Amino acid sequence: MNTLYSFLSGIIICSLLNMTSILKSTVDEINELREHNENIILLRQYEANESSPLHNVTASDSEGGK
């Protein structure tokens, strides 16, 4: 009976280690996707600022053309 318990304990430990490995790789993938999405958001914000008319206003324009 002890052999059966030892065998089942080994299977459970191996399963837990495998689940831990899968979770770690999943978290790593999520972090990579999050970083990629943040870069896309920053790029779109930059592009929006570049195309904004307010971005191209000079000092003389903001003073009413003085």
Backbone bond lengths (Angstrom), bond angles and torsions (degrees), N, CA, C in turn:
res aa  C-N    CA-C-N  psi(-1)  N-CA   C-N-CA  omega(-1)  CA-C   N-CA-C  phi
1 M - - - 1.446 - - 1.529 110.69 -
2 N 1.332 115.96 -37.48 1.463 119.39 178.72 1.527 111.27 -62.38
3 T 1.336 116.13 -35.07 1.458 120.35 179.42 1.523 110.17 -64.35
4 L 1.329 116.70 -39.41 1.460 121.11 179.11 1.525 109.97 -65.00
5 Y 1.326 116.70 -44.24 1.468 120.24 178.50 1.526 111.42 -62.93
6 S 1.315 115.98 -41.13 1.466 119.82 178.47 1.523 110.67 -63.31
7 F 1.331 115.60 -42.31 1.468 120.36 179.18 1.528 110.72 -63.32
8 L 1.331 116.58 -46.67 1.471 120.51 179.49 1.535 111.18 -65.02
9 S 1.307 116.61 -38.18 1.470 119.88 177.12 1.521 110.73 -62.84
10 G 1.329 116.19 -41.31 1.460 120.46 178.05 1.516 111.81 -62.78
11 I 1.331 116.26 -41.84 1.467 120.02 178.29 1.527 110.33 -63.27
12 I 1.324 116.49 -43.50 1.474 120.23 -179.85 1.519 110.64 -63.44
13 I 1.319 117.31 -43.93 1.472 120.62 179.83 1.525 110.49 -63.34
14 C 1.329 117.33 -44.02 1.464 120.52 178.54 1.526 110.67 -62.61
15 S 1.318 117.12 -40.53 1.465 121.04 178.45 1.529 111.05 -63.24
16 L 1.327 116.14 -42.52 1.465 120.09 179.15 1.531 111.18 -64.81
17 L 1.323 116.15 -41.65 1.462 119.60 178.01 1.520 110.68 -63.97
18 N 1.330 117.22 -39.85 1.453 121.49 178.32 1.523 110.55 -65.44
19 M 1.329 117.06 -42.19 1.464 120.54 178.24 1.523 110.68 -63.85
20 T 1.313 116.74 -39.42 1.458 120.75 178.18 1.524 110.72 -62.24
21 S 1.324 116.17 -42.06 1.459 120.95 178.74 1.530 110.76 -64.14
22 I 1.326 116.43 -43.42 1.462 120.45 179.05 1.526 110.37 -63.63
23 L 1.324 117.30 -43.59 1.470 120.70 179.43 1.522 111.33 -62.68
24 K 1.331 116.74 -41.14 1.465 119.84 179.61 1.519 110.95 -63.15
25 S 1.329 117.32 -44.03 1.466 119.32 179.96 1.523 110.82 -67.67
26 T 1.326 117.57 -34.38 1.459 120.89 177.79 1.524 110.72 -66.38
27 V 1.316 116.79 -42.79 1.467 120.82 177.70 1.522 110.54 -62.76
28 D 1.325 117.18 -40.66 1.464 120.95 177.95 1.527 110.57 -61.89
29 E 1.336 116.86 -42.43 1.465 120.23 178.97 1.524 111.26 -65.15
30 I 1.328 116.58 -40.69 1.469 120.48 178.80 1.521 110.06 -63.29
31 N 1.324 117.35 -42.08 1.462 120.26 179.00 1.522 111.47 -63.71
32 E 1.329 117.66 -38.50 1.463 120.86 177.53 1.526 110.64 -64.69
33 L 1.327 116.60 -42.74 1.465 120.32 178.51 1.525 111.05 -64.90
34 R 1.330 116.76 -39.80 1.465 120.54 179.64 1.536 109.64 -63.67
35 E 1.334 116.51 -43.77 1.463 120.12 179.22 1.529 110.75 -63.00
36 H 1.331 116.41 -41.05 1.471 121.21 178.68 1.529 109.94 -63.13
37 N 1.332 117.09 -44.00 1.462 120.87 179.73 1.527 111.36 -64.71
38 E 1.326 117.28 -39.21 1.467 120.38 178.05 1.525 110.39 -62.92
39 N 1.328 116.55 -39.13 1.465 119.97 178.30 1.521 111.13 -65.33
40 I 1.335 117.20 -39.38 1.463 120.74 178.21 1.523 109.99 -64.82
41 I 1.332 117.16 -42.54 1.465 120.76 179.77 1.515 109.95 -62.56
42 L 1.334 117.81 -44.87 1.465 120.66 179.38 1.520 111.21 -63.00
43 L 1.324 117.20 -39.54 1.455 121.07 178.69 1.519 110.79 -64.48
44 R 1.318 117.16 -43.40 1.476 120.28 179.09 1.518 111.23 -66.23
45 Q 1.334 117.88 -37.71 1.458 120.33 176.76 1.525 110.14 -64.67
46 Y 1.313 116.68 -40.94 1.459 120.76 178.78 1.526 110.27 -63.51
47 E 1.337 116.37 -45.37 1.457 120.16 179.52 1.527 111.06 -63.69
48 A 1.322 117.41 -38.40 1.466 120.74 178.39 1.525 110.45 -65.52
49 N 1.329 116.92 -39.88 1.462 120.28 178.59 1.529 111.61 -67.01
50 E 1.321 116.31 -37.03 1.459 120.61 -179.78 1.528 111.57 -66.81
51 S 1.328 116.68 -34.53 1.457 119.65 -177.49 1.529 112.08 -90.12
52 S 1.318 116.90 -5.07 1.465 120.52 -179.02 1.516 110.54 -73.68
53 P 1.358 117.99 135.76 1.471 120.24 177.22 1.528 111.79 -63.11
54 L 1.319 116.84 -29.06 1.466 119.71 -179.66 1.521 111.28 -67.75
55 H 1.323 116.33 -27.87 1.467 120.57 -178.29 1.531 110.99 -68.13
56 N 1.318 116.68 -30.27 1.460 121.06 -174.65 1.528 113.37 -95.81
57 V 1.325 117.78 9.65 1.459 121.27 -179.77 1.528 109.13 -75.31
58 T 1.328 116.22 133.50 1.465 120.22 178.31 1.522 109.13 -93.21
59 A 1.325 116.38 173.10 1.453 121.32 179.28 1.531 110.69 -61.77
60 S 1.310 117.66 -41.17 1.472 120.04 -178.32 1.534 110.16 -68.32
61 D 1.319 117.65 -34.40 1.467 120.19 177.00 1.519 110.90 -65.34
62 S 1.324 116.94 -39.68 1.448 119.74 -177.09 1.521 111.47 -73.29
63 E 1.312 118.49 -17.85 1.467 122.28 178.19 1.522 111.15 -94.65
64 G 1.298 117.70 13.69 1.445 120.80 179.63 1.516 112.77 80.80
65 G 1.306 119.37 25.33 1.462 123.32 177.06 1.513 113.79 77.91
66 K 1.321 117.25 19.43 1.459 120.41 179.81 1.521 111.08 -74.08
